[in-house]
Amino acid sequence: MKYKKSFYFVFIHLSQKIAFAGLLLSASGLTAQELAALPDAPDAVQQQDTQQPTPSDAPPKQTKRILGIVPNFRAVSTDEKLPPQTVKDKFMDATKDSFDYSSLVIPALIAGYDQARNSTPEFGQGAAGYGRYFWHSAVDQTSENYMVEFVMPSLTKQDSRYYTLGRGGFWRRTGYALSRAVITRDDNAREVFNTSEVVGAGAAAGLSNLYYPSRERTFSNTAQQWGLDVGIDAFTFALKEFWPDVNQKLFHGKQ
């Protein structure tokens, strides 16, 4: 009697196990043979062995912003290979450089500097005067970004990105960075005169005459704005060149 009861309980237990397994199989959509054929999950040691080590001498990478306050969306890390820019890519880079929160910093600094030297007396002083200086600087930057990074590169088929050299001494890298204001790549990766920068910055300076006071619409002021735009871009190229090294050295790549 005891034997029959034990057999009965074992039979019920196994039936429950089989029914539960069948429920799992039907939910997963796999047959028993397919389930049995699945490989076992690798253990932690096997996973570590398959990971590719990162070379210790690999150049540090660019980030989207420098110190979190300067747009850096066009910078390409050393040795990074990217496909040619499309027209949409150029438009999106110009838009991010113009409307990201970090894009407010440079116009704010330029506005403070211009107000301090009273470069446009019609704007006045105080908070109201600073506001006028600021929005003019912001519009200057936005129009220059779209001309240099989108309109002219699309027309001339030039690449608006900055390709980091990343190797060599300080002066070699500095010279390379500053030269990118007049030398760039076209969409076929050939080095060409940077028409996008030079002509685009000039066009943006000319457009600024539409919203500055009439007294300021002189050839001298337009040429000065043109040179300032090219100079700021050359300076930011130098920042882009050395930023990965500074970020790695001071912040261990966390910025």
Secondary structure, 3 states (H helix, E strand, C coil): CHHHHHHHHHHHHHHHHHHHHHHHHHHHCCCHHHHHHCCCCCCHHHHHHHCCCCCCCCCCCCCCEECCCEECCCEECCCCCCCCCCHHHHHHHHHHHHHCHHHHHHHHHHHHHHHHCCCCHHHCCHHHHHHHHHHHHHHHHHHHHHHHHHHHHHHHCEECCEECCCCCCHHHHHHHHHHCCCEEEECCCCEEECHHHHHHHHHHHHHHHHCCCHHHCCHHHHHHHHHHHHHHHHHHHHHHHHHHHHHHHHHCCCC
